[in-house]
Amino acid sequence: MKKLPLLFLLATLAWNLPLYGQLQPKSLFATGDWSFSSDLDRQSLQDYSAKAGILIDENITLGGLFGRQLYNRFNSNGPDITVQHFGLFSRYFFKGSEKAVAFLEGQAFLGSRDFNFDIDELDFNRSFWGMYLGAGVDWFLGATAAIEGQAGLQRLDEEGLNPRTDILARVGILFLLPPEGESLGRVAPPLSEGLLMVGGQGSFQWRISDGETGSDPVIAIRPIFGFQFHPRWMAGGVFTFTSGQQVLGGGVILDEHDLSVALHPFLRLYINPEDKFKVYAEGMAGAAFQRNSFNNEYPFRLRGSAGLDFFLSSNMAVEFFLGYQAVKGLDADFGWEDGLVGGLGLRAFVGK
């Protein structure tokens, strides 16, 4: 709590600073993503989050946030687990340069961790509440697209557990809609040679106190890049780096590997590159290095998917895809493991 007076002092000193031109009163902004994976016979995981706000004057933003993780077991006596939260946030934007704008942000949220068994009498849940204080920077790629990075401290009180303090950081794509300019979703920019597509996200979590102890940092980075070398064709790749194990609760660890590095190039064909809803087919192949406490693994992945890009503005789109993948360890004796994958996220398209 000692940090609160300092944050309020900084906001007061900067109250009269002018704002970067693209961020005007009544500007709307949003960020978020959704992912889905299932191996069809053991388990599935959905993870989605959303955050949106509006500038109510030259510097102050008010908005809401929501997040949910849904873990389902198939043919198992263990519980399905749902972790969800919702809350409010306020953000103060400082004066920025031509490309970058700094901000302070505070959040307050409520949530629950639900454990659902096949027998209803065994179900239970734990409620929690928390606060977050942090700072960040929006780096603008265009009039409506920015890469946003922020870091701060989070305090979480969960029913039946010790209070926890975490250092959090996140990088992702931000969509901005100024009050004057393009209308939301009413543009249909044709794809042209030389466009660069940017997406993905990154996160960092380090529990620095949990009663008497802390935990190791958990890092997850997944940028997505694509280059439009023809109006119909895009080549790119997805790079993934994870370190540490994210615990969902109830002894469930989302990834048993404490270190994973992967690169998966893709080739994409747009069926209708001049329409507002741009449908595409995509093929992906790549390999990874994964380490756990027992051994090292080298999985090779093949994926075919279909998706579409819906352009919210001339350089920002919402992208959805659904695909089928097969994975086989390069040094393993067993066969291919298949499953479904899907996702929804923001993509920035940047010209030359």
N, C-alpha and C positions, 0 to 999 in steps of 0.2 A: 504493500500500500504506500510505501514511502516514495514510489516512483510516480504516483498520481499527481502530487503538486508540481513536480518538474514538467510533466507532460502538459498540464494546464498552463504553466508559465510559458512554455514554448509556443503553445497555440495563441496565447494572448499577445505575445511579442510579434507574432506573424500575422495578426488579424487583418491588418490593412495592406498586406502584400497583394499585388495584382495577380490574377490567375492566368495560366497559359490559355491562349486564344481558343483552342478547341474545347475546353471545359467551361461551358457557360451555364448559368442558371437554367434549370429544367432539362439539362442533359441527362439522359438515361445511360446506365452502363450495366453490364451483366457478364458473368463468367460461370462456367460449370462444365461437367462432363458426366458420361454414363458408360459403364463397361459391363460386359456379361461374358461369362465363360462357363462351360459345362463339359465334363468328360462322359456324359450320357448315362453312366452306370454307377457312379460313386457319389458325385457331389456337383453343386453349381454355386456360383458366386455372382451377385450383382452389387455394384458399387456406384453410387451416383451422388452428386452434389450440385447445388445451384446457389447463386448469390446475385442479387440485383439491387440497385439503388438509384436515387435521383438526387441531383444537386438542387438544394432548396434555396441557396443563394450563391454568392461568388466563390465560396470556399467549403461550405458544409454540405455533407451528404448524409442522407438517412436511407436505410434499406433493411432487407431481410435476408436470411440464409437458411439453408436446409441441407441435410446430408443423411444418407442411409446406406448401410451395408446389410445384405441379406444372404446368409449362408444356409443352403439346403443340403441335407444328406439324403442319399437314396439307399434303400436296403440296409439301414443301420439303426441301431437302438439309441444312438446319440441324439441330442436335441438339434433342431434347426435354431439358428441364432440370428437375431435382428438387432442391429445397433442403429439408432436414429436420433437425430437432434434437430432443433430449429431454434432460431433466435433473431435478434436485432443487432445492427451495427451502425456506427456513426464514423464518418471519415472526414478529416480535415486536409484539404489540398493546399500546398504551399505554392509560391511562385515557381515557375519552371523555366527551363531553357527552351530552345526551339523544339527539342525532341523529348525531354524528360521532365516529369512532374513528380515531386516527392509528396508523401502524405503520412499522417498519423491515423491510426484506426483503433477503435475499441469495440468489443463484442460482449454480449451477454446471451447465454443460451441454456436451454433445458433439453433433456433427452432421456432415453431409457435403453437398457440392454435386456432383451427378451429371450428366454430359453423355452422353446416349444417342443414337447415330446409327443410321441404317438399316443400316450395316455394323458388326457387333459389334466388329471389330478396332479401330475408331476410338473406342470408348467410353473414358471416363476419369472420375475423380472426384477431388475435393479434400476431405479431412477438416478439421474445425476443432473448436476447443474455446473456451470462454469463461466469464467470470464477470460478475456484475451485482450492484451494491450500490445500493439506493435507499430512498426513503421515500414514503409515500402516506397517503391518507385515504379511509375508507369513509363515505359519507353515506347513512344509512338512509332508504328510502322507506316501509318497512313492516317487519313482523317477519321476513321472509325475503328482502327485496330491498334492494339498495343500489347507488348509483352510486359506482364506485371510480376514483380517480385516483392515479397514482403517477409518479415521475420519478427518474432515477438515472444512474449511469455504467456502461457496459458495455465490457469488454475482450475482444477477439476475436483469436485467432491461427488463421490459415487456411494450410494447406499451400501453399507456393510463393509466398505473398504477405507483404507487410509486416504486422506487428501493427497493429490498428486500435482506436481508442478512440472511443466514441460517447456522446453525451448522448441518452437515450431518455425518452420520456414516453408515457403511455397513459391513456385514459379509457374505461370500459366498464361493463357491468352485472354485478353480483355476486349469486350465489344463495347463501343461507345456510340451513342446516337445523339448528336447535337440537336437542339430544338429547331435550328434552321439548317437546311441542306437536304440530303437524301431522305426519302420516305422509307420507312421500314419495309423491307421485303418487296419493294416495287421496282427493283432494278434487275436486269438480266444481262450482266456483262459477259460478252463472249470470251471464251478462253483463248489466249493467244500465246504464241511462241515466246519464251523468255520469262514467263511468270514463275515466281518462287512461292511454294506453299509451305507454311510454317504452322505447326501445331504441337500438341502434347503437353506434358506437365512434369513438374518435379516437386518433391517434398522431402522434408527433413524433420525428424522428431527425436528428441533426446529427453528422456525422463530424468530430471536432475534431483528429484526428491519424491519418495513414495513411503511416507512414514520415516523410516531410518535409512532407506536405501534408494538407489536410483536404478538406471538400466543403461544398456549400450545404445548408441544412436541407431536409428533406422532411417536409411536413405533410399529413396526411390526416384529415379530419373528416367523419363521416357520421351525424348523429343522425336518429332516426326518432320521430315523434310521431303519436299518433292520439287522437281524441276520440269516445267512444261516445255519439252523440246519439239513439240508439234501441237497444233490446236486440239488434236484428239488424244495425244499420248503424253503421259507423265512417267518419269522414272524417279525413284526416291528410295528412302529407307527409314526404318525405325530402329533406333538405338536404345537399349535398355540396360540400366545399371541399378542393381539393388544390393544393399548391404544391411544386415540385421534382419530380425524376424518380427513381423507385425503380429501381435496376439489379439485375436478377436474377442476372447473371453471363453470361459468354460474349457480351458485347455486347448482350444483350437488355434493353431498357428497357420496363417494363410499361405506361407511359403516356408517349407522345411529347410531351404537353402539359406545359409548365412551370407553367401556372396554369389551374385549372378551377373554375368556380362554377356550381352547378345547383340547381334546385328542381323537384321532381316531386310534385305533389299526387296523392292517391289516394282512391278511394271503395271501401269493402269491405262485402260482404254476408255475414254469418254464416248458414250453413244450419241449424245446430243449436246455438244459443247456450246451451242448458242442459246439454249433455253434457260429458263430460271431454275428449274429442277434438272440438274445435270446428272444423269444416271451413268454409272461406270461399272466396269468389270475389272477385277484386280487379281493378279497372281503374285505370291510372295514365297520366298525360300530363304533359309538362313540357318545359322548355327549359334550355339551358346556354350559358355563355360559356366558350370554350376558347382558350387562346393557346399557340402554339409559336413556334419561331424564324423561321417563314416568314410566318405570317398569323394572323388571328383567325377562329374558327369559331363557329357558332351552331346546334348540333344540336337538333332537336326529337325527342322520344322518346314512343312509344306502347307500352304494355305491358299484356298481360292475363295473369293468373296465378291459380293455385289453391294453397291451402295449408291448414295446420291449426295450431291452438294446443293443445298438451298441457300442462295445468296441473300443475306440480310441487307447488304450494302454493296458498293462497287468493289470492295476489297476484303469483305468478311463473309464467311459462309458457315452454316451449321452442316456438319457432315455425319451421316449415318451409314453404317455398314453391318452386314451379317454374313458370316462365312463358316466354312468347314475346314478343319485342319487335321493334320496327322503328324505325330511326333515319334521319332525313333532315336534312341541313344546310339551314337556312332560306335561306341565300344560295348554295346549291350547285345545279349543273345536273344532277348525277347523281341516280338514283332512291333508293329506300329500301334500307337495309342491315338484314337481319334476323338474329336469333340467339336462342339459348336462354340463360336466366338462372335461377339458383337460389340458395337460401341457407338457413342454419340458425343460429339465435341465440336468446339469452335476451331476454324481454320482461317488463317490470314493469307491472302493472296497478294503478293507484293510485286510490282512491276520493276522494270529496269531503272 
